[in-house]
Amino acid sequence: MEGIGILLPGPAGFPAWRAEARRLLAAEIPPEQVEWRIAGEGFGLFGTAPPPAAGGEAAPRVPRRFVALAEVAIRHRDPSRFALLYRLLWRLAQGEPALLEVPTDPDVLRLEAMAKSVGRDAHKLHAFLRFRPVALPGGGEHHIAWFEPEHHILEAEAGFFVRRFAGLRWSILTPAASAHWDGESLRMGPGATRRDAPPEDAGDALWRSYYAAVFNPARLKPAAMRAEMPMRYWRNLPEAQEIPRLMAEAPRRVAEMVARGATPPAPRRQRVAVQPAPASDVAAAMDSDDPRTALAALARELAGRNDLPPWSAAATQMVFGEGSPGAPLLFVGEQPGDEEDIAGRPFVGPAGRLFNRALDEAGIPRDRSYVTNAVKHFKFTPTGRRRLHQSPDAGDIAYYRPFLQREIALVGPQLVVSLGATALRALTGRPLAINKTRGEVIRTEAGLPLLPTVHPSYLLRLPDPAAKEREYARFVADLRAAHREVA
Amino acid sequence: MALKRKLGILADAAKYDASCASSGTERRDSRGGGLGSTEGMGICHAYAPDGRCISLLKVLLTNACVFDCAYCINRASSNVRRARFTVEELVALTLDFYRRNMIEGLFLSSGIIRSPDYTMEQIVRVARLLREEHGFRGYIHLKTIPDADPVLLEEAGRWADRLSINIELPRDESLRALAPEKDAPGIRRAMAAMRLRIDAAREARRAERRAPAPRFAPAGQSTQMIVGADGADDAQVLGTSTLLYAGYGLRRVYYSAYSPIPDASRLLPPAPPPLVREHRLYQADWLLRFYGFELAEILAGGQGGMLELGIDPKLAWALKHRERFPVDLDRAPREALLRVPGLGKKTVDRLLSARRHAAIRAADLARLRLPLRTILPFVVTSDHRPRGGVLDRADLRARVAPDTGFTAAPRQLALF
């Protein structure tokens, strides 16, 4: 059986390979009969039969991923890459359409390994290529780099440097090809030698001193360095010349630091930081006639306590009540949630937004009400990337109660509205059921009129849309009732 | 002082910050003018012999500092040589290194001089000059100072891709003891404020594609925790990072083994850095975020709040939960496969894809170049079943533990 010779115009041209492959496939020529060569490299002893004539080139249907992988893998320097790609194409077209989903198939493994190796080489080109500026006679600079890639990647990767350095004039020289950008268009040229690129300069020296300074001798891990920056790249990296010295000196530098131990403080210390302003006199502020000042002092007092529940240390901040003293309506919720904890303000999260909507519908201006929580820190369990709300227990409620009572006294509302069971318990001192007390005006422990209703987060949790609708309407009705009480 | 000398001092002063990431920001390039590009993936332009990536020009504006943090080489009472870049010097240096393709951009931090506001203003000025005067499209990471004016923070987020504030130590009380001028709750509040702005900007980008959104740190925020400078155990370290990830949406928490510094404080005499511990913390961090492990489970693999140093935390967990194995590679759900020692996320996805077409065989695992010695005792395939009782053997650990490279004494110089 005679082999068929296919001559490709260049080492990494995907369109040319694809055109030939389609033709071969249409003529149903199996992979083992095809010999692939690049122009200028000549054929072996076997393959001299002419390729099939043009025509009948219906494009076979292949997974998009095959094209993506093949376009990259074809840049690999392995001479067998064309044959591998055609073999895969053949198998895909001849009854194995899901071939690429079998990552353990030897051909698929090889394809993926080739694409990965090319991708890595491209990444190293982006990373380890170094330009050196050369002054041009007519002014301006020409940036020139010398690089030795492992695969045929220069043409495909030149775009990266165009995007990055579109405003510069630059050339990249490699043994097999060169790329030149004049600020407007890209031109590919022949290969070059290292001597065609400029020698090390003052900028490299500066970079070498940076490289040496960022190295921490106490963390010597040369294997990790070599894994990412293999030695074959070192000859073109100016900083790599520092490596032997840095490694040789490292053990001594560390031993000296450890042996020297602590050093006495500098005799001429840096200027001392500005001391924080002394805290204002809390006691005086509490007695203030201005309820705003007194509320602020109460907030500071609570935040500064050293007997707060231990879990509260995980919260970002205390979230105190908000609104105008003298507001006729005061709403008490359960505790700040995730968003309230971040913002440091009550009722700004999902439940807060629903609450605002309901207030609006009930005709209650929020800026003329006072909103606060029974518990003033966010209690939660961290899981993965979220903080899961945890209900406060009876002890938590009891801890914050005296502060809530003083807060209410300072605001002096005509009616308190409790949102949910925690607030109701904090205000009455008893575990009452909302459904039994809802909609009627009862009394807080301190004797203030109190109207219990549900917490807006309860409405958010209802899974059934109809129930949600109905409960929301009831909630708005409760708020209207509260509004009427103080009208 | 010569620029080269300054660069030496101010790079040395910045190197204890582990972060050098340049990934995860918006895509942009210079075809419409300006200089530089970011294409999503970070690029490491060099690696130092400490194995760390060099992606950004990581320097301090000045290493003069009025704070006296015991773990820091730049603390007020240190005898270290002080230097300061002018804003223009630093801008020119960044642009020169960038044009030579040595860096992806700038990571700028500073000692606190005069006041937090003054210092932050200087940092922001460098970023503003780079972006506005020079059309710099590369990556910028700015360290933010918690006490600085929110207006400056707002502007920092406009120019920077990433912002960070270091939590520094795992426990609030350690920070009080070792960094008296710093304030842990204040740091958390600042992180919360950043999360608010980052979320708002992301939300706006998503909502209206046509109108330019208020830009704010598209690559998010990160932080660093020093490990081994205080008495915190791994439970406390990981507990703190869990809080930070969940609460403030951090992209990364960097763990930095406390490293001896040339001019150590009396509070923290120099000792070799706990590098293995740092490595295990990173592995645990990964398991928490991407493998569905709960903190308590990971800690159960170790003892007394500390992770095992000799083996990775997933293997340590598996050895203590042998009743959950062997796992059938052809039938087990994804979550169970993720818990098999030696199987990473990518491998699990490839196995899931492969098993839809043919049963998995032990030879397939070898072809995927997986650590068979670690994996095989924990899995069942169509042609493999762990030998009877192997999971109950007392020496299972020794049989499956991979060579970590940490067990042998380092003989790095011999490799040359």
Interface residues (C-beta under 8 A of the other chain):
Chain A: A98 E101 V102 P103 T104 P106 L109 H123 H126 A127 F128 L129 R130 F131 R132 P133 H143 A145 F160 V162 R163 R164 F165 A166 G167 L168 G203 A205 L206 W207 S209 Y210 Y211 A212 A213 V214 F215 N216 P217 A218 R219 L220 K221 P222 A223 A224 M225 E228 M229 L237 E239 I243 P244 L246 M247 A248 A250 V254 M257 V258 R260 G261 A262 T263 P264 P265 A266 R269 Q270 R271 V272 A273 V274 A313 A314 T316 Q317 D338 D341 I342 A343 G344 P382 T383 G384 R385 R386 R387
Chain B: L3 K4 L7 G8 I9 A11 D12 A14 K15 Y16 D29 S30 R31 G33 G34 L35 G36 S37 E39 M41 I43 C44 H45 A46 Y47 A48 P49 D50 G51 R52 C53 I54 L57 K58 A64 C65 V66 F67 D68 A76 S77 S78 N79 R82 L93 D96 F97 R99 R100 N101 M102 I112 S115 D172 E181 P185 R188 R189 M191 A192 R195 L196 T242 L243 Y245 A246 G247 Y248 G249 A257 S259 P260 I261 P262 D263 A264 S265 R266 L267 L268 P269 P270 A271 P272 P273 L275 L288 R289 E294 R350 S353 A354 R356 H357 A358 I360 D364 R367 L368 G405 P410 Q412 L413 L415 F416
